[in-house]
Amino acid sequence: MLNKHLRRRDVEALTGLSRSTIYDMMDRNEFPRPVRIGRRAVAWPQSAVDAWLAARPETSRDRA
C-alpha cells in the first residue's frame, strides 16, 4: 500500500501543533522529520505522524 504524505499545514491540523512547535520538537528529536518530495518541498509520511500520535500520552480531555 502506498504511504500518503502530509504537507506541513495538514500536519498542523492533524496534531494541533503550530509550525514553530513542530520544528522545535524535531530539533529535540521528539517529532518525526519530513522527507523530501521535490526540489523545494517536504512532507511527513502519514504513518510516521499517526505513530507519533498513537504514542502520545492520553490526556484527561481525551477520556471525556
C-alpha positions as a printed NumPy array, in Angstrom:
array([[  0.   ,   0.   ,   0.   ],
       [  1.244,   3.491,  -0.805],
       [  2.023,   5.696,   2.173],
       [  0.311,   9.082,   1.964],
       [  2.44 ,  12.137,   2.674],
       [  1.177,  15.163,   4.579],
       [  2.261,  18.737,   3.963],
       [  3.006,  20.992,   6.934],
       [ -0.446,  22.584,   7.126],
       [ -2.043,  19.13 ,   7.179],
       [  0.344,  18.05 ,   9.955],
       [ -0.538,  21.184,  11.933],
       [ -4.262,  20.479,  11.565],
       [ -3.902,  16.803,  12.46 ],
       [ -1.695,  17.32 ,  15.515],
       [ -2.926,  20.69 ,  16.734],
       [  0.687,  21.894,  16.87 ],
       [  1.973,  25.145,  15.404],
       [  4.709,  25.326,  12.795],
       [  7.273,  26.556,  15.309],
       [  6.372,  23.831,  17.818],
       [  6.731,  21.126,  15.164],
       [ 10.204,  22.365,  14.21 ],
       [ 11.257,  22.843,  17.847],
       [ 10.17 ,  19.281,  18.606],
       [ 12.032,  17.994,  15.545],
       [ 15.202,  19.717,  16.829],
       [ 14.765,  17.808,  20.116],
       [ 14.06 ,  14.531,  18.258],
       [ 10.519,  14.488,  19.675],
       [  8.683,  14.646,  16.344],
       [  9.277,  12.796,  13.065],
       [ 11.27 ,  14.536,  10.374],
       [  9.803,  15.148,   6.926],
       [ 11.08 ,  13.593,   3.714],
       [ 11.934,  15.471,   0.562],
       [  9.214,  15.06 ,  -2.079],
       [ 10.554,  17.585,  -4.543],
       [ 13.339,  20.05 ,  -5.096],
       [ 11.894,  22.546,  -2.619],
       [  9.134,  20.547,  -0.96 ],
       [  8.971,  18.269,   2.064],
       [  6.182,  16.23 ,   3.6  ],
       [  5.69 ,  13.888,   6.516],
       [  4.761,  10.238,   5.923],
       [  1.283,   9.854,   7.37 ],
       [  2.328,   6.591,   9.003],
       [  5.052,   8.435,  10.975],
       [  2.622,  11.13 ,  12.141],
       [ -0.01 ,   8.512,  13.035],
       [  2.572,   6.528,  15.027],
       [  3.655,   9.692,  16.857],
       [  0.028,  10.489,  17.725],
       [ -0.593,   6.926,  18.933],
       [  2.456,   7.108,  21.208],
       [  1.327,  10.362,  22.868],
       [  0.068,  10.031,  26.434],
       [ -3.681,  10.182,  26.865],
       [ -4.955,  13.38 ,  28.457],
       [ -7.972,  13.844,  30.68 ],
       [ -9.715,  15.642,  27.792],
       [ -9.226,  12.547,  25.592],
       [-11.071,  10.385,  28.125],
       [-14.102,  12.669,  28.415]])
